[in-house]
């Protein structure tokens, strides 16, 4: 074996020993660093009940007949009766929108097999109330059967005519609710730190959850439940 080969073997052995030693040092360092980075991940919840501040109320009814012109006039007369009913309950013209009537001709419908039945035409009218007074809408809804005495059959609560109660003041609630959720998260973290004989440190990361607005229950859609969950991670130390 030449001297050059011996020197190369010695150099390779030293390099291998050095890498092994470096590996132990890095391992110990990483373990120490990891132990110093102990943390706890907690969630805080904030909920608040609010009243709906906007109501969209579609009012629909239909009439049938074989002569279109008189039928449209009849619909227009009933529209005026519905408007008069709404004004009686305190609504203004600006609160009420009248859509163009929807007309169905059964004989012109390719899916009706040209069988018009007793009446050829169906005319549907839709009036929409847009209001910021849910109590006023509730009072008018409770007495809507009065229109039946004028031969106006208001459609029930189907998808097209369901009343929508909305809450649009979320931006005003956000700061306070985020504060409450964050405070709750810290309380949970402090309890965890106390139970584990640790000290609660600074915030490592924080995520604000999505705000949700839902009906409090199916019977009171005019009352909303606003909810948000914040997720916060804190450092822990001995």
DONUVEX-170508 format. One record per residue: residue in three letters; x, y, z of N, C-alpha, C, O, CB in turn. Coordinates in steps of 0.2 Angstrom, whole numbers, plus 5000, padded with zeros to 4 digits. Glycine has a CB too. Layout:
REM DONUVEX-170508
ALAXYZXYZXYZXYZXYZ ...
REM end
This chain:
REM DONUVEX-170508
UNK500449945000500050005000500450065000500950075004499550005006 UNK500350114995500750174995500550225000500050215003500750204988 UNK501050265001500950325006500350365004499950385009501550365007 UNK500250374998499650414995499050384997498550414999499750424988 UNK498950314996498350274998498250285005497650295008498450204996 UNK498750275009498650275017498450345019497950355023499350265020 UNK498750395016498450465018497750475016497350515019498950515014 UNK497550455010496850455008496350425013495850445014496750435001 UNK496550365015496150325020496050355026495550365029496450255021 UNK496650385029496650425035496150485034495750505039497350445037 UNK496250525028495850585027495050565027494650595030496050615021 UNK494950505024494250485023493950465030493350485031494150425018 UNK494350435034494150415041493950475045493450475048494650365044 UNK494450525044494350585048493750615046493350645050494950625048 UNK493550625040493050655037492350615039491850655041493050655029 UNK492450555039491850515042491650525049491150535051491950435040 UNK492250525053492150535060491850605061491450625066492750525064 UNK492050655057491850725058491150735056490750765060492250775053 UNK490850695051490150695049489750665054489250695056490050665042 UNK489950615057489650575063489550625069489050635072489950515065 UNK490150655070490050705076489650765075489250785079490750725078 UNK489650785068489250845067488450825067488050865069489350865060 UNK488350765065487650735065487450735073486850755074487650665062 UNK487850715077487650715084487550785087487050795091488150675089 UNK487950825085487850895087487250925085486850965088488450935085 UNK487050915078486450945075485850915078485350945080486450935068 UNK485850845080485350815083485150845090484650855091485450735083 UNK485750855094485650885100485350955100484950975104486250875104 UNK485650985095485351055094484651065092484251105095485851095089 UNK484451015087483751025085483250995091482751025092483650975079 UNK483550945095483050925101483050985106482450995108483350865104 UNK483551015107483551075112483151135109482751155113484251105113 UNK483151145102482751195099482051185100481651225101483051215092 UNK481851115098481151095098480951095105480351115106481151025096 UNK481351085110481051085117480951155119480551175123481551055122 UNK481351205116481251275118480651305114480351355116481851315116 UNK480351265109479751295105479151265107478751255103479951285098 UNK479051245113478451215115477851265115477951325116478451185123 UNK477251235112476751285111476051245113476051185113476751315104 UNK475551285113474851265114474351295109474451355108474651265121 UNK473951255106473451285101472751285104472551235106473551245094 UNK472451345104471851345107471351385103471551415098471851375114 UNK470651375104470151415101469751455106469551425111469751355097 UNK469451505103469051545107468451565103468451575097469351615109 UNK467851555106467151565103466851635105466851645111466751505104 UNK466551665100466151725102465451715098465451705092466451795100 UNK464951725102464251725099463851785101463951805107463951655101 UNK463351805097462951865099462251855095462251845089463251925097 UNK461751865098461051865095460951945093461051985097460551845100 UNK460651945087460552015084459852005081459651955079461052045080 UNK459552065080458852065076459052085069459452125067458352125079 UNK458652045065458752065057458552135056458152165059458252015053 UNK458952165052458852235050458652255043458452305041459552275051 UNK458552195039458252205033457752145031457952085033458852205027 UNK457252155028456752105026456552115019456352165017456052105031 UNK456552055015456352055008455752005008455851945010456952025004 UNK455152035006454551995007454251995000453952044998454052025012 UNK454351934996453951934990453251904991453051864995454351884985 UNK452751944988452051924988451851904981451851944976451651984991 UNK451651844981451451814974450651784974450451764979451851754972 UNK450351794969449651764968449551754960449951794956449151814971 UNK449151714958449051694951448251704950447851684954449251624950 UNK448051714944447451704941447451674935447951674931447051774940 UNK446851634933446851604927446251624923445751654925446751524928 UNK446251614916445651634912445851614905446351584903445551704912 UNK445351624900445451604893445551674889445651664883444851574891 UNK445351734892445451794888446051834892445951844897444851834887 UNK446551844888447151874891447051944893447251964899447751874886 UNK446751984889446752054891446352074897446552104902446452094885 UNK445752044898445352054904445752024910445652044916444652024904 UNK446151964909446451934914447051984917447151984923446751864912 UNK447352014912447952054914447652114918447952144923448352084908 UNK447052144916446752194920446552174927446552214931446152224916 UNK446252114927446052084934446752084938446652104944445752024933 UNK447252064936447852064940448052124942448252134948448452024935 UNK448052174938448252244939447852274945448052314949448252294933 UNK447152264945446652284950446852254956446852284962445952264948 UNK447052184956447252154963447952184965448052184971447252074961 UNK448352194961448952224963448852294967449152304972449452244957 UNK448352334965448252394968447952374975448052414980447752434964 UNK447552324975447252304982447752284987447752294993446752244981 UNK448252244984448852224988449252284991449452284997449252174985 UNK449352334986449752394988449352434993449652454998449852434982 UNK448652434993448252474998448352435004448352475010447552474995 UNK448352375004448452335011449052345014449152355020448352255009 UNK449652345010450252365013450352435016450652445021450852355007 UNK450052485012450052555015449652555021449852595025449752605009 UNK449152515022448752515028449152495034449052515039448152475027 UNK449652455032450152435037450752475038451252455041450252355036 UNK450752535035451352575036451852575031452352615032451552565042 UNK451752535025452352535020452252595015451652615014452352475017 UNK452752625013452752675008452852645001453052585000453352725010 UNK452752694996452852664989453552644988453652604984452652724984 UNK454052684991454752664990454852594993455452564991455152714993 UNK454452564997454552505000454352444995454452384997454252495007 UNK453952464990453552414986453752414979453852464976452852424987 UNK453952354977454152344969453652294966453552244969454852324969 UNK453352314960452852274957453252254950453452294946452252314955 UNK453352184950453652154944453152144938452552144939453952084946 UNK453452144932452952134927452652064927452952014930453352134920 UNK452052054926451651994927451951934922452151944917450951994925 UNK452051874925452251814921451651784918451151764922452651774926 UNK451651774912451051744908451251674905451751674902450851794902 UNK450851624906450951564904450351544899449751544901450951504909 UNK450451534893449951504888450051434887450551404884450051544881 UNK449551394890449551324890449551294883449951244881449051294894 UNK449251324878449251304871449851314868450051284863448651334867 UNK450251364870450951374867451451344870452051344868451051454867 UNK451351304875451851264879451951204876451451164875451651254887 UNK452551184873452651124870452651064874452551004872453351124867 UNK452651074881452551014885451851004888451750954891453051024891 UNK451351044885450751034888450250984883449750974885450351094888 UNK450550964878450250924873449550964870449050924868450050854876 UNK449651024870449051064867448451054871447851064868448951054860 UNK448451034877447851024881447851084886448151084892447950954885 UNK447451134885447351194889446951174895447051214900447051244885 UNK446551124895446151114901445551164901445351194896446551114907 UNK445351184907444851224908445051304907444651334904444551224916 UNK445651314908445851384907446551384903446951344904445951424913 UNK446551424898447151434893447751464897448251444896446951464887 UNK447551524900448151564902448151564910447651554914447951644900 UNK448751574912448951584919449351644920449951644917449351514923 UNK449151694924449551754925449751754932449351754937449151814923 UNK450351764933450651764940450951834941451351864937451251714941 UNK450751864947451051934949451451924955451351884960450451984950 UNK451951964955452451964961452552044963452852084959453151934959 UNK452452054969452552114972453052104978453052054982451952154975 UNK453552144978454152134983454152194988454252254986454752124980 UNK454152174995454252225000454952225002455152175004453752215006 UNK455252285002455952285005455952335011455852395010456452314999 UNK456052315017455952355023456552335028456852285028455252335026 UNK456652385032457152385038456752375044457052385050457552445038 UNK456052365044455652355050455352285050454852275047455152415050 UNK455652235053455452175053454752165057454352115056455952125056 UNK454652205062454052205066453452225062452952195062454152245072 UNK453552275058453052295053452852235048452252225047453252355049 UNK453352205045453252155041452852095044452452065041453952125038 UNK453052085050452752025054452052045055451651995055453152015061 UNK451852105057451152125058450752115051450152085052451052195060 UNK451052135046450652125039450652055037450052035035451052165034 UNK451152015039451051945037450551905041450251865039451751915038 UNK450451925047450051895052449251905050448851865051450051925059 UNK449151955046448451975044448351965036447951995033448252045046 UNK448851935033448851925026448151895023448051905017449451895023 UNK447851855027447251815025446751865024446251855020447051775030 UNK446751935026446251985024446151995017445652005014446452045028 UNK446751975013446751985006446251935002446051944997447451985003 UNK446151875006445751825003445051845003444651824998445851755008 UNK444851895007444151915007444051955000443451974998444051965013 UNK444651974997444552014991444751964985444851994979445052074991 UNK444651904986444751854981445551854978445651844973444351864975 UNK445951864983446651864981447051814985447051814991447051934983 UNK447251754982447451704985448251704985448551694980447251634982 UNK448551724991449251734991449651664991449351624995449451784997 UNK450151664987450551594987450851584994451051634998451051594982 UNK450951524996451251505002451951515002452251544997451051435004 UNK452351495007453051505008453451455004453751405007453251505016 UNK453351454997453851414993454451454992454651504995453451404987 UNK454951424988455551454987455551524985455951564987456051404983 UNK455151534980455151594977454751654981454951714980454751594970 UNK454351634985453951684989454151684997453751715001453251664989 UNK454651644999454851645006455151715008455451755004455451595007 UNK455051735014455251795017455951785019456151735022454751815023 UNK456351835017457051835019457251885024457051945023457551845013 UNK457451865030457751915035458451915035458851865036457451885042 UNK458751975034459451985034459752025039459352065042459652015027 UNK460352015041460752065045461352085042461752045039460952025052 UNK461352155041461952185037462452225041462852255038461552235032 UNK462352225048462752265052463352225055463652245060462352285058 UNK463652175051464152135054464852175055465152165060464352075049 UNK464952215051465652255051465652295058466252305061465652305046 UNK465052315061465052345067465252305073465452325078464452385068 UNK465052235072465152185077465852155077466052135083464552135077 UNK466152155072466752115071467252135076467552085079467052125064 UNK467452195077468052215082467852185089468352155092468152285083 UNK467252195092467152175099467152095099467352065104466452205101 UNK466852065094466751995094467451955093467551905096466351965088 UNK467851985089468551955089468951965095469351925097468951995083 UNK468852025099469152035105468951975110469351955114469052105108 UNK468251965110467951915115468251845113468451815118467251915115 UNK468251825107468551765105469251755107469451705109468451755097 UNK469651805106470351805108470451795115470851765118470751865105 UNK470051835119470151835126469951765129470251735134469651885130 UNK469451735126469251665128469751615126469951565130468551645124 UNK470051625120470651575119471251585124471551535126470851595111 UNK471351645126471951655131471751625137472151595141472051735132 UNK471051625139470851595146471051525145471251495150470151615147 UNK470851495140470951415139471651405139471951355142470651395132 UNK472151445136472851435136473151445142473551405144473151485131 UNK472951485146473151495153472951445158473351425162472851565156 UNK472451415157472251355161472651295159472851255163471451335160 UNK472751285152473251235150473951235153474251195156473251225142 UNK474151305153474851315155474851295163475351275165475051385154 UNK474351325166474351305174474351235175474751215180473751345177 UNK473951195172473851125173474551085171474651035174473351095169 UNK474851115166475551075164476151105167476651095165475551085157 UNK476051155173476551185176477051225172477651215172476951125180 UNK476751255167477151295162476951365163476451385166477051275155 UNK477351415159477151485159476951495152477251475147477751525161 UNK476351535151476151555145476551615142476651665145475351575145 UNK476751605136477151655132476751695127476151705128477751625129 UNK477151725123476851765117476451725112476551665112477351805114 UNK476051765108475751725103476251705097476551745095475151775100 UNK476151645095476551615090476251625083476551645078476751545091 UNK475551615083475151625077474451635079474251615084475251565072 UNK474051665075473351675076472951675070473251705065473251745080 UNK472351645070471951645064471251665066470951635070471951575060 UNK470951705062470251725063469851685059469951675053470151805062 UNK469351655062468851605058468351645054468351715055468551565063 UNK467951615050467451645046466851665051466651625055467251605040 UNK466551725050465951745053465351705050465351705044465851815053 UNK464951685054464351655051463751685054463751705060464351575053 UNK463151695050462551725053462051675051461851655045462451795049 UNK461651645056461151595055460551615059460551655064461451525057 UNK459951585057459351595061459451565068459751515069458751565057 UNK459251605073459251575080458851505080459151455083458951625085 UNK458351505077457951435076457451445070457351505068457551425083 UNK457151395069456651395063456051435064455751455059456551325061 UNK455851445070455251485071455351565072454851595071454951455077 UNK455951585072456151655073456651675068457251695071456251675080 UNK456551675062457051695057457251765058457851785055456851675050 UNK456851805061457051875062457551885067457851945068456451915063 UNK457751835071458251845076458851795074458751735072458051815083 UNK459451825073460051795070460551785076460551815081460351845065 UNK460951725074461451715079462151725075462251685070461451635081 UNK462551775077463151785074463751745078463751755084463351865074 UNK464151715074464651675078465351675074465351685068464451595078 UNK465851675078466551675075467051635080466951635086466851745074 UNK467451595077467951555081468651585079468851585073467851485080 UNK469051605084469751625083470251565086470151535091469951685087 UNK470751555082471251505083471851535085472151575081471351445078 UNK472151525091472751555093473251505096473051465099472651615098 UNK473951515094474451475096474951515101475151565098474851435090 UNK475051485107475451525112476051485113476051425113475151535118 UNK476651515114477251485116477151465124476851495128477851535115 UNK477451405126477551385132478251385135478651365131477151315133 UNK478351395141479051395144478951365151478451365154479351465144 UNK479551335154479551315160479551365166479551355172480151265161 
REM end
